Amino acid sequence: MRIWQAGLIFLLFASPAWAGDADAGHALARRWCAGCHAVDPGGSRVQDAPPSFGDIARHPGQNQARLYAWLQAPHPAMPDLQLSRRDIDDVVTYIESLRKQP
């Protein structure tokens, strides 16, 4: 088992349900992520490679645990933002809110 998988399992069983603030997550995303990702509903990508937050939310199999793990271990080319647990909860809650958007 990889370290990130063990961490994800720990989070799933040790953490209460995510209870972030979607509005705060949206504000964080606009400030920190909008340089590369389209973060607003219906927004288009700023650069060619990064998906929009709406596309991330609607990706098959996407769920809160995967989003949380992804934000704790940033992907290549993503700046090291040092997000707090609360920040991650808020951003995950915001992304989850986009799942229902067209």
C-alpha positions as CSV (number, residue, x, y, z in Angstrom):
1,M,0.0,0.0,0.0
2,R,1.3,3.4,-0.9
3,I,1.7,6.1,1.7
4,W,-1.0,8.3,0.1
5,Q,-3.4,5.4,0.1
6,A,-2.8,4.7,3.7
7,G,-3.4,8.4,4.4
8,L,-6.6,8.4,2.4
9,I,-7.9,5.4,4.3
10,F,-7.0,7.1,7.6
11,L,-8.9,10.3,6.5
12,L,-12.0,8.3,5.5
13,F,-12.2,6.6,8.9
14,A,-10.8,9.2,11.2
15,S,-12.4,12.3,9.9
16,P,-16.0,13.5,10.2
17,A,-17.9,14.2,7.0
18,W,-16.5,17.2,5.2
19,A,-18.2,20.3,6.3
20,G,-16.6,23.1,4.4
21,D,-17.9,26.4,3.3
22,A,-18.5,26.5,-0.5
23,D,-18.4,30.3,-0.6
24,A,-15.0,30.4,1.2
25,G,-13.8,27.6,-1.1
26,H,-14.9,29.7,-4.1
27,A,-13.0,32.7,-2.8
28,L,-9.9,30.6,-2.2
29,A,-10.1,29.1,-5.7
30,R,-10.5,32.4,-7.4
31,R,-7.5,33.8,-5.5
32,W,-5.1,30.8,-5.8
33,C,-6.3,28.6,-8.7
34,A,-7.9,30.9,-11.3
35,G,-4.5,31.6,-12.9
36,C,-4.6,28.1,-14.4
37,H,-8.1,26.6,-13.8
38,A,-11.5,28.1,-14.7
39,V,-13.1,28.1,-11.2
40,D,-16.4,29.7,-11.8
41,P,-19.5,27.7,-13.1
42,G,-19.5,27.6,-16.8
43,G,-16.0,29.2,-17.0
44,S,-13.6,28.2,-19.7
45,R,-10.0,27.1,-19.1
46,V,-7.3,29.8,-18.8
47,Q,-4.6,27.5,-20.2
48,D,-4.7,24.4,-22.4
49,A,-3.9,21.6,-19.9
50,P,-5.7,22.2,-16.5
51,P,-9.3,21.2,-16.4
52,S,-12.0,23.5,-15.1
53,F,-13.3,23.0,-11.6
54,G,-16.6,22.0,-13.1
55,D,-15.0,19.3,-15.2
56,I,-13.1,18.1,-12.1
57,A,-16.4,17.9,-10.2
58,R,-18.1,15.9,-12.9
59,H,-15.2,13.6,-13.6
60,P,-16.5,10.0,-13.4
61,G,-15.7,8.4,-10.0
62,Q,-14.9,11.8,-8.5
63,N,-15.7,12.1,-4.8
64,Q,-14.8,14.1,-1.7
65,A,-12.1,11.6,-0.6
66,R,-10.3,11.8,-4.0
67,L,-10.5,15.6,-4.1
68,Y,-9.2,15.8,-0.5
69,A,-6.3,13.5,-1.3
70,W,-5.5,15.4,-4.4
71,L,-5.3,18.7,-2.7
72,Q,-3.2,17.4,0.2
73,A,-0.6,16.1,-2.3
74,P,-0.6,18.7,-5.1
75,H,-0.2,17.5,-8.7
76,P,2.8,18.4,-10.8
77,A,3.1,22.0,-11.9
78,M,0.8,23.1,-9.1
79,P,2.3,25.6,-6.7
80,D,2.9,24.5,-3.1
81,L,0.1,26.4,-1.5
82,Q,0.3,24.9,2.0
83,L,-3.5,24.6,2.3
84,S,-4.8,24.2,5.8
85,R,-7.3,21.4,6.6
86,R,-10.1,24.1,6.6
87,D,-9.0,25.5,3.3
88,I,-9.1,22.0,1.7
89,D,-12.5,21.4,3.3
90,D,-13.8,24.6,1.8
91,V,-12.3,24.0,-1.7
92,V,-13.6,20.4,-1.8
93,T,-17.1,21.6,-0.7
94,Y,-17.0,24.3,-3.5
95,I,-15.9,21.8,-6.1
96,E,-18.6,19.3,-5.0
97,S,-21.2,22.1,-5.4
98,L,-20.3,22.4,-9.0
99,R,-21.3,18.8,-9.7
100,K,-24.9,19.9,-10.2
101,Q,-24.0,22.8,-12.5
102,P,-24.4,22.4,-16.3
